[in-house]
Each structure stands twice: as C-alpha cells, then as structure tokens.
Amino acid sequence: KGTPAALSFATGYAAALGTICALVGPDDVIVLDKLVHACIVDAARLSGAKLRVFDHNDAADLERILQWAQARSPKPRTLIVTESVFSMDGDHAPLREIVSLKEQYGAWLMVDEAHATGLYGAHRRGLAEELGVSDGIEVQMGTLGKAVGASGGYICGSRTLIDYLINRARTFIFSTAPVPAAAA
C-alpha cells in the first residue's frame, strides 16, 4: 500500500470495528457514505460517536455535514468513512473531492479499499493510488480476501496510527493471531 506501517486483523469486519471504535467516541462525529459496508455502519454505531450519513457519493451533502460539525462547540474530532469502489454497484467514490473537503474542514479520512486493491493503480494498491490521493488518506482499510486470495483484514497508515491501534483496537488485542501457514 506504500504506507509507513500496517496492521492485520482476523477479518475485515474486525479491522473496521477495532479501528473505528479506537479512533472515535461519544465526543466525536463520524460521517459515513450512505452505502458503506455493514461492518463500517456497525462500528460507527458501537463507537458512540455522533453518526451522520451523507447521500451516496454526494460531496455537497458531505460538505453540509462537515459545516455542521465544524460549527459545534467545542469542535469535535471528525472522521469521514467511505469505500473507494462500492461493493453493490461497483461505482467509485469522488476521492479527490472528499480529500479536499476533509483537508478544508480538518477531518480525518478512512477509505475502505476492499474492492479496489489488486485492481487499480500502477502498483495495484487501489483507487487512491490511481487517483494520486493516497497521501491525503489517514486510514486505508481493506480485506486480505478478494484479490489477495487469503483471509483477514488490514489497516494501513502512519506509524503513529498503527502503534495506537496495536494498543487500543480491541479486535486486534483480544483476537487470535493467524496460524503460521496463513501468515506465510
């Protein structure tokens, strides 16, 4: 993925749940595309963060919600979560516009690349690589199934993010490591 660090989880579901619940809580805002995978919706609900949903691939609706979040006092941490390639219809998120908005409003961005990794980009790292926006995404998520042909899920990002998740993502801490043959 070309990031400084990565962490594997038992499943993609566990990667989403552990990461989102570690990053946001009751004082924060999480903003989801309407069509994100169920694991992301479940994680957002379990995190306790204030949940807002923007219309599918609608950057204007996302901006409206980011304006609402920014106007809150005290200003909450805001995490935007989308897929890059959506599983149901195969359409693509407007990642360039979303990255621009998250930078404008000081949010973090988490992108699920489960359906793009192995298919897009010069190194097959996903749609973020193909569009040249990987450096603008704090949290890259995906599955080791599908194109990779194994099992499990992953989170990629900064060394600080991964060190934090090693110590705070309960689905990583309290889960069994993969068997050596699967890791190989």
N, C-alpha and C positions, 0 to 999 in steps of 0.2 A: 504493500500500500504506500510505501515511501514516507511513512511517518517515523518519528523518533522511537516510538515504543508501541507495543501491542499486548493484549491480554486475551487468552482464550477461555471460553466458558463451556460448560457441558452442552448447552443448546443455545440457539439464537434467542429463544424466549428468555433464558436465564441472563443472557448478555443485556438485553433490553431492560429487564426488570431490575437487575442489580445496579446497572449504571444509572438509570433514571432516578431510582429511589436513593442512590448515594448522592446525586448531584442537586436535587431539588427537594424542598419540603414545604410545610404549611405557609411560610412567609414568602414563597416564590410563586412565579407564574410559569406554566408550561403551555405552549401553543402548538397544537397539532394540525396537520393537514387532515381534512375530513376522511380521507381514505387510507390512512396509515394502517399497518398491520395490527391485529388484535393484541399482540404482545406489547406494543407500544401504548395502546389505549389502557390496557390493564395496568401497566407500570405507572402511567400518568395518574390513574385513579388511586393506586396504592401509595404513591408518593405523598399525597396530601396537599400538593401544590394546587393553586387556583388554576383550573383547567379551562382553556379556551380553545375553540376549534375554528379554523378558517376554511372557507369554501375551497374545494379541491383545486390546487394549482392557481389560486387567485391571489396574486401578490398585493393587489389593492386591499382585499379583505384582511390579509396578514398585516399590512401596514396600519389599518384601522385598529386592530387589536394591540399592536406594538405601541401605538399612540396612547391607547387606554392604559396599558401597563406603565408606560413612562410617566403618565400624569399621577399615578398613585403615590402616596406619601406614607411611609418612606418608600423610595423607589425599590421595587423587588428585583431579585435576580430573575432573568427571563431566559428560558430555554425553548427554542423552536425545534420541533422534530418533524422530519418529512422522510419519505423514501425518495430515492433518485429515480428509479424505474418502478412504477407501481405494479404490484403483482396481479391485480384483477384485469386491468385493461392494457398494460404494457406502455402506458403513456409516461412521459418524462416530466419531472418537476422543473420549474423555471429556476434552476440553482443559481444562476448569475444574479437574478433579481433578489432571490432570498438572501444570498450572501451580502449583497449591497444593503438590504434592509436591516439585517442583523448588525452590520457594522454601524449603520446610521443610528440605530436605537440602542446599541450597547448590549445586545443579546448574545447568547451562545447558540450554536447550531449543531444539531446532531442529525446525521443523514444515514439512513439505512440503505446500504448498497447491496443488499442480498441478491437482487435481481439484475445487477449491473456488473458486479465483479466477475471477471473472466470473459466479459463480452465487449466492454467499451474501454477506450483509451489505448495509447501506444503500448503500454505495458500490461494492459487488461486489468487495470486497477479499479475501473468503474467509470461512471458518468462524470463524477467530479474531476477525475484526471482528464477525460476527454474535453471537458469544458474549461479546464485550466483554473478551477476554483478550489482545489484540494487544500491549499494553504489557508483558505478562509473558513474551513470547517473544523471546529474544535473536536468533535467526536464523530468518528466514522465507525459504523456498525455493519456487521454482515453475518452470514452463515458460512460454515465450512461444508455444508451440504451443497446442493445445486451444482454450480460449475466446478467447485473444488473437489467434489466427489468424496467427501469424508463426513464426519459428524461434528457438531459443536457450533459455537458462535464465537465472534470476536469483537473487540473494541480496539480501535487504533487512534492514536493521538499523541499528545506531548508526553514526555517522560513524567512530568508532574501529574498529569491526569491519570496515567496508568499506575503510578505509585499510590495515588489517592484511592483508586478503585481496589487495588490489592488489599488495602487496609479498611475499606468502607463498603464494598459491594458484597452484601451478604450472600448472594447467589454464587459468588466466587469463593468466599471464605468458608462457607459451610457446605461445600459440594465436594464430591469425589473427583480426584484427578483422572484424566483419561488413562486407559491402560497403555503400557509402553508401545504395543504394536500399533495402536491407533495414533499415538503421538508421532511415531516414525512415519 
